[in-house]
């Protein structure tokens, strides 16, 4: 369990389009080629240490002719940002995806300072 100093908790959030490929015949829509998309996210201000990040789908536009398969991840989390990851496989065809994220962690205080 992660314990946070209650007076220094910061929450940042966002909602971003990860990709939209149905109009241009991209790999996610055709079901061929790379089946992973990454989106770099930057926090509005740095956290004191890498925060806990929760991700979810806020829009998914999938072809109804196959099973819906998706893997959602937050990877490479640092104090300043992370990579939002969407993966699919097999015959799943994805037109577009929008994902939401929520980061919770300790933030710096104006009383924090370093001499050197």
C-alpha positions in Angstrom: 0.0 0.0 0.0 1.2 3.4 -0.8 0.9 6.0 2.0 0.7 9.7 1.1 1.2 12.8 3.2 -2.4 14.1 3.2 -1.5 17.8 3.1 0.6 17.2 -0.1 -1.7 15.1 -2.3 -2.1 16.2 -5.9 -4.6 15.0 -8.5 -4.2 15.5 -12.2 -6.5 14.1 -14.9 -7.1 14.2 -18.6 -9.1 12.8 -21.5 -7.2 12.3 -24.9 -7.8 10.8 -28.3 -5.2 8.1 -28.6 -5.9 7.5 -32.4 -8.6 7.7 -35.1 -7.8 5.5 -38.1 -11.1 4.6 -39.8 -11.0 7.5 -42.2 -7.4 6.8 -43.5 -7.4 3.0 -43.4 -4.8 2.8 -40.6 -3.5 -0.5 -39.1 -5.9 -0.5 -36.2 -8.9 -0.3 -38.5 -7.7 -2.8 -41.2 -6.5 -5.3 -38.6 -3.0 -5.5 -40.1 0.4 -4.1 -38.9 1.1 -2.5 -35.6 -1.7 -3.2 -33.1 -0.4 -0.9 -30.3 -0.6 2.9 -30.0 1.1 5.1 -27.4 0.4 8.6 -26.4 2.8 10.7 -24.3 1.1 12.5 -21.4 2.7 15.3 -19.4 1.3 16.3 -16.0 0.3 19.9 -15.5 3.0 20.1 -12.9 5.5 17.6 -11.5 4.7 15.2 -8.7 7.3 14.6 -5.9 7.6 11.0 -6.9 6.0 8.9 -9.7 2.2 9.0 -8.9 -0.3 6.2 -9.1 -2.1 6.4 -12.5 -5.4 4.9 -13.4 -6.5 4.7 -17.1 -9.9 3.9 -18.7 -11.7 4.0 -22.0 -13.9 7.1 -22.5 -14.7 6.3 -26.2 -14.2 3.1 -28.2 -15.4 2.7 -31.7 -15.0 -1.0 -32.7 -16.1 -3.1 -35.6 -19.0 -5.4 -34.6 -17.7 -8.3 -36.8 -15.2 -9.7 -34.3 -14.6 -10.0 -30.6 -13.6 -6.8 -28.8 -10.1 -7.1 -27.3 -8.2 -4.3 -25.6 -5.4 -3.9 -23.2 -5.1 -0.5 -21.5 -1.9 0.5 -19.6 0.0 3.4 -18.1 3.7 2.7 -18.7 7.0 4.5 -17.9 5.4 6.6 -15.2 7.7 9.4 -13.9 7.2 12.6 -11.8 6.4 14.5 -15.0 4.4 12.2 -17.1 3.7 8.7 -18.6 2.8 6.8 -21.7 -0.8 5.9 -22.3 -0.9 2.5 -24.1 -3.7 0.9 -26.0 -3.2 -2.6 -27.5 -5.4 -5.1 -29.4 -4.8 -8.3 -31.2 -6.2 -11.0 -33.5 -9.1 -9.9 -35.8 -10.3 -7.0 -33.6 -10.8 -3.9 -35.7 -10.7 -0.5 -33.9 -11.7 2.8 -35.6 -10.9 5.1 -32.8 -10.1 5.3 -29.1 -10.2 8.0 -26.5 -8.8 7.3 -23.0 -9.2 9.1 -19.7 -6.5 9.1 -17.0 -6.2 10.0 -13.3 -2.9 10.5 -11.5 -2.7 10.7 -7.7 0.4 11.3 -5.8 2.4 13.6 -3.5 3.3 17.1 -4.8 6.0 19.5 -3.7 5.3 22.2 -1.2 6.5 25.8 -1.3 8.4 24.8 1.9 10.5 22.3 0.0 13.9 23.6 -1.0 17.4 22.4 -1.6 20.6 24.2 -0.9 22.5 22.5 -3.7 
